[in-house]
Amino acid sequence: MIKALFLDRDGTINKMIKKLDPFTKKIIDDSPFKVSELKMVLESKELVKKAKEKGYKVIVITNQPSIVKGQFSLKDYEDITTEICKYLELKRGDVFECLHKEGYTSECNCRKPKPGLFLMAKGMHDIDLKNSIMIGDSWKDIQAAKSAGIGKIIFLRREKTEEQLGNLENEKEMQEKKIFPNSICNSLKEAISLI
């Protein structure tokens, strides 16, 4: 069995984008829907390099319900995934996604906070979950990792800036739900020291 570094995608290895949600009519932090919107977090490359040097298989775990909601196409998603894989020197098979719409299907077991994507990756790559690490920026990432039995779980804070709302509300929700990570980091640079 091998150990893995699991990484959430949006808000963790690439930047979120402040957008108007067409459903709620509120400004939210959202995923990039086109390659031209994709901005990688610079430290993500250093993080992946260090993890590989320490013997971790790097796997990206992401919820992507916007495709089913009709907000962007599967082709645009694949183009973005290709760019992320190229930037981080990962294979396409190292990215696991849930494309189900939130609340749309009760049989979905892969959408975080459920652990299905971790379990899928475990089965495909023979991963030792107890000796693996997860870094994510939402309570759903932390809960999914806990449910999957991940050994070390790191919550990544995102500051409020002109480009993003940040994830303070998500951190509050995590505390209210009594979902506690092993560590909380203010940046990926800080998280690198915990690998």
Backbone hydrogen bonds, N-H to C=O, Kabsch-Sander energy under -0.5 kcal/mol:
donor,donor_aa,acceptor,acceptor_aa,energy
2,I,126,D,-2.3
5,L,57,K,-2.6
6,F,4,A,-0.6
6,F,133,I,-3.6
7,L,59,I,-2.9
8,D,135,I,-2.4
9,R,61,I,-0.6
11,G,14,N,-3.0
12,T,9,R,-2.0
13,I,9,R,-2.1
14,N,9,R,-1.5
15,K,39,K,-3.5
17,I,30,D,-2.4
18,K,163,E,-1.3
19,K,28,I,-3.1
21,D,19,K,-0.6
21,D,26,K,-3.3
25,K,21,D,-2.4
28,I,19,K,-3.3
30,D,17,I,-2.7
30,D,28,I,-0.5
37,E,34,K,-1.7
38,L,34,K,-0.6
38,L,35,V,-1.3
41,V,13,I,-2.8
42,L,40,M,-0.6
44,S,41,V,-2.1
45,K,42,L,-1.1
46,E,42,L,-0.6
47,L,43,E,-2.7
48,V,44,S,-2.3
49,K,45,K,-2.2
50,K,46,E,-2.5
51,A,47,L,-2.5
52,K,48,V,-2.5
53,E,49,K,-2.2
54,K,50,K,-1.6
55,G,52,K,-1.7
56,Y,51,A,-2.7
57,K,3,K,-2.3
58,V,56,Y,-0.5
59,I,5,L,-2.6
59,I,57,K,-0.5
60,V,94,D,-2.7
61,I,7,L,-2.6
62,T,96,F,-2.4
64,Q,98,C,-3.4
67,I,64,Q,-1.0
69,K,65,P,-1.8
70,G,67,I,-1.2
71,Q,66,S,-2.7
72,F,66,S,-0.9
77,Y,73,S,-2.2
78,E,74,L,-2.7
79,D,75,K,-2.4
80,I,76,D,-2.3
81,T,77,Y,-2.7
82,T,78,E,-2.5
83,E,79,D,-1.9
84,I,80,I,-2.4
85,C,81,T,-2.7
86,K,82,T,-2.3
87,Y,83,E,-2.6
88,L,84,I,-2.5
89,E,85,C,-1.0
90,L,85,C,-2.4
94,D,91,K,-2.2
95,V,92,R,-1.7
96,F,60,V,-3.1
96,F,94,D,-0.5
98,C,62,T,-2.1
99,L,97,E,-0.6
104,Y,101,K,-2.3
105,T,101,K,-0.7
108,C,105,T,-0.8
114,K,111,R,-2.6
116,G,109,N,-1.7
117,L,110,C,-0.7
118,F,115,P,-0.7
119,L,115,P,-2.0
120,M,116,G,-2.5
121,A,117,L,-2.2
122,K,118,F,-2.5
123,G,119,L,-2.2
124,M,120,M,-2.3
125,H,121,A,-2.4
126,D,122,K,-1.5
127,I,122,K,-1.0
128,D,2,I,-3.6
129,L,127,I,-1.0
131,N,128,D,-0.8
132,S,129,L,-1.6
133,I,4,A,-2.6
134,M,152,K,-2.2
135,I,6,F,-2.2
136,G,154,I,-2.2
142,I,138,S,-1.7
143,Q,139,W,-2.7
144,A,140,K,-2.4
145,A,141,D,-2.2
146,K,142,I,-2.3
147,S,143,Q,-2.8
148,A,144,A,-1.7
149,G,145,A,-0.8
149,G,146,K,-1.0
150,I,145,A,-2.5
151,G,129,L,-1.7
152,K,132,S,-1.9
154,I,134,M,-3.3
155,F,183,S,-2.7
156,L,136,G,-2.9
157,R,155,F,-0.6
157,R,185,C,-3.2
161,T,164,Q,-2.6
167,N,158,R,-1.8
171,E,167,N,-2.0
172,K,168,L,-2.3
173,E,169,E,-2.4
174,M,170,N,-2.3
175,Q,171,E,-2.0
176,E,172,K,-2.6
177,K,173,E,-2.4
178,K,175,Q,-1.0
179,I,174,M,-2.7
180,F,178,K,-0.7
182,N,153,I,-2.0
183,S,153,I,-1.7
185,C,155,F,-2.9
191,A,187,S,-1.7
192,I,188,L,-2.1
193,S,189,K,-0.8
193,S,190,E,-0.7
194,L,191,A,-1.8
195,I,192,I,-1.4
